[in-house]
Amino acid sequence: MGEVCAFLASQKLKFHSKFDGETVRTGDELQKMLTYYKGGTSVTLTVQSLENGSYVERQIPITLGYKKDSQKQEVQEN
């Protein structure tokens, strides 16, 4: 999940979006949804970005990573 949130922040995207077609409004909602998906699964992340004063919806195909890989990265960062 950290990678998804970091991507959203880096792109200046509004988080009120959709994950695999389901509306997601908070990080907690996204975290709960991710528990139902296996690593390696391809999904579509729908986000809104501000362009010329208006929000434009974009669909971004992503492939989910594995929890074990995320845990390894956290250990390396500490």
C-alpha positions as CSV (number, residue, x, y, z in Angstrom):
1,M,0.0,0.0,0.0
2,G,2.9,2.4,0.7
3,E,3.9,2.3,-2.9
4,V,0.3,3.2,-4.1
5,C,0.0,6.1,-1.6
6,A,3.5,7.4,-2.5
7,F,2.6,7.3,-6.2
8,L,-0.6,9.2,-5.6
9,A,1.3,11.9,-3.6
10,S,4.0,12.2,-6.2
11,Q,1.5,12.8,-8.9
12,K,-0.5,15.4,-6.9
13,L,-3.6,13.3,-7.3
14,K,-6.7,13.6,-5.3
15,F,-7.1,10.5,-3.2
16,H,-10.9,10.3,-3.6
17,S,-10.8,7.6,-6.3
18,K,-11.5,4.0,-7.2
19,F,-9.5,0.9,-6.8
20,D,-10.5,-1.9,-9.2
21,G,-13.9,-0.1,-9.8
22,E,-14.7,0.3,-6.1
23,T,-14.8,3.8,-4.6
24,V,-12.1,4.5,-2.1
25,R,-12.1,7.6,0.1
26,T,-9.5,6.9,2.7
27,G,-6.2,5.0,3.2
28,D,-8.0,2.7,5.7
29,E,-10.5,1.8,3.0
30,L,-7.7,1.0,0.6
31,Q,-5.8,-1.0,3.2
32,K,-9.0,-3.1,3.8
33,M,-9.6,-3.7,0.1
34,L,-6.0,-4.8,-0.5
35,T,-6.4,-7.7,1.9
36,Y,-8.7,-9.3,-0.7
37,Y,-6.1,-9.2,-3.5
38,K,-3.0,-11.4,-4.1
39,G,0.4,-10.0,-5.1
40,G,0.9,-10.0,-8.8
41,T,-2.8,-9.1,-9.5
42,S,-3.4,-6.4,-12.1
43,V,-6.0,-3.8,-11.2
44,T,-7.0,-0.4,-12.4
45,L,-6.5,2.6,-10.1
46,T,-8.9,5.5,-11.0
47,V,-7.7,8.9,-9.7
48,Q,-8.6,12.5,-10.2
49,S,-5.9,15.1,-10.9
50,L,-6.2,18.9,-11.1
51,E,-5.8,20.3,-14.6
52,N,-6.6,23.9,-15.5
53,G,-8.7,24.3,-12.4
54,S,-10.8,21.2,-13.0
55,Y,-10.4,17.6,-11.8
56,V,-9.9,15.1,-14.6
57,E,-10.3,11.4,-14.0
58,R,-7.5,9.1,-15.1
59,Q,-7.3,5.3,-15.1
60,I,-3.9,3.8,-14.2
61,P,-3.3,0.1,-14.6
62,I,-1.1,-1.3,-11.8
63,T,0.2,-4.7,-10.7
64,L,0.2,-5.2,-7.0
65,G,3.4,-6.1,-5.2
66,Y,3.8,-8.7,-2.5
67,K,3.6,-8.0,1.2
68,K,6.9,-9.7,1.8
69,D,8.7,-7.4,-0.6
70,S,7.2,-4.4,1.2
71,Q,8.4,-5.7,4.5
72,K,11.9,-6.2,3.1
73,Q,12.0,-2.6,1.9
74,E,10.9,-1.3,5.3
75,V,13.8,-3.3,7.0
76,Q,16.3,-1.9,4.5
77,E,15.1,1.7,5.1
78,N,15.5,1.3,8.9
